[in-house]
Amino acid sequence: MDDFPIVMFCIVMDAFSCLIDTSAPGRSFEGLMLNGKQYSYRLYVDDLLVFGKANVSNSTSLNSIIKTIASLGMDLSEASILIKDNSTSVLPLPDAFLEFLEENGLDSSIYVGLDTIPRYIRLKPGYEWHLTEIETELDCKLEAVDWLPGFFFIPSHIQIAGTKAYQSGKIYGMDAASGAAVMTLNVTCGDHVLDLCAAPGAKLCMLADLLGSSGTITGVDVARHRLAACRTMLQKYELGDQCRLFVADGTTFSLVPTRSHTDVKMCPTDGKDVEDTFREWTSKRTWTDRKNAAKRKMVISAHTPLEPSEPDLIFYGRDSGVVGMQRSKVFHIVDAIESSSSGYDKVLVDAECTHDGSIKHIQKFEYWGWSTFQRRVLDANRMQNLTCLQLALLTNGFRLLKVGGSLVYSTCSLTVAQNEAVVEQFLSRNPSADEINHFC
């Protein structure tokens, strides 16, 4: 047992000694010798208190020993194990995930001390003078993240959802890693930005803050209910004026920022009889809108049964370039040549992944069930499909990037297979792409 503290091992062995019938010949337990001292006292498992180095390896080894004791007949129904090391906590990880970490060269000890991991929040620009008021309401100090402007960390147990600061849109929760990806994109006023995996919306809000009063943001996600959450966030924080949101497959999405097009080609799902002009967005559709939408679905069914479905525009702001435009121009499909000149200035591909780098996400499976984690994350076919999806998202994001633009690819996985390996494979297939080693 690597790094297993001697004192922990002695106490476990003492608990195990309770099973030894000392009256039987040759089965007496005389304890362990350590530095000239003999450790021979007995402890029962239900009184077992373990002091030692708190890490996943030790926790797994200890539980394995206790299970062995149970298999020999000891009742562990009331047993409890406390691993104490400066009040840190250990996430009980299943063997399959520990094997996943080992196969990918990741140290399982990163899942130790969960209670010490802070929670990150972002303060909406312009509300800096409310800082003291927010600290009073949260009953904690907001510590600034030096390397990430506008971000603060608070103790992990602090809940923000019920606070006035959150409900009024002054703060929102956002992982520092997600904020770093957005900052690295280096968004400037006037940029046309594409967030190819936009849900649940914190990144979109930050992008909108950085964009200022000019330019546009296009958010894409394949999950309608998650993209609807993006819409809610944009409206709550009053950041939606320059945004448009499409429910679409990020690997095939082919719409560029709304500009004047030459030689406009009709989207396969459009027909002249259903072409219309976009009015200012409202959550309530008119009878005419519903009728036209039904006609478009009929066109899809009758003429393009094998084509990918048309992106569904579920929100657009007044300054997103959609209002007043004909449908044929908003849904104008571009090829690689045209996207190189009329594509996006900045593209963010924060791709779907195993989330092994998001400890808070992994922690949720304690409640959802580790069998769900095994099926949704660690399944071999799922892993193979996942890396293919990541490469496809990166490739399509780059295809929609204009010449001279910048793309950031990120995941919340720590594995080389989902990060460096995906990027290396992409670069080998796209010689026109340059890798920039840069951090905000």
Secondary structure, 3 states (H helix, E strand, C coil): CCCCCHHHHHHHHHHHHCCCCCCCCCCCCCCEEECCEEECCCCCHHHCCEECCCCHHHHHHHHHHHHHHHHCCCCCCCCCCCEECCCCCECCCCHHHHHHHHHCCCCHHHHECHHHCCEEEEECCCCHHHHHHHHHHHCCCCEECCCCCCEEEECCCCCCCCCHHHHCCCEEECCHHHHHHHHHCCCCCCCEEEECCCCCCHHHHHHHHHHCCCCEEEEEECCHHHHHHHHHHHHHCCCCCCEEEEECCCCCCCECCCCCCCCCCCCCCCCHHHCCECCCCCCCCCHHHHHHHHHHHHHHHHHCCCCCCCCEEEEECCCCCCCCCEHHHHCCECCHHHHHHHCEEEEEEECCCCCCCCHHHHHCHHHHCHHHHHHHHHCHHHHHHHHHHHHHHHHHHHHCEEEEEEEEEECCCCCCCCCHHHHHHHHHHCCCCCCCCCCC
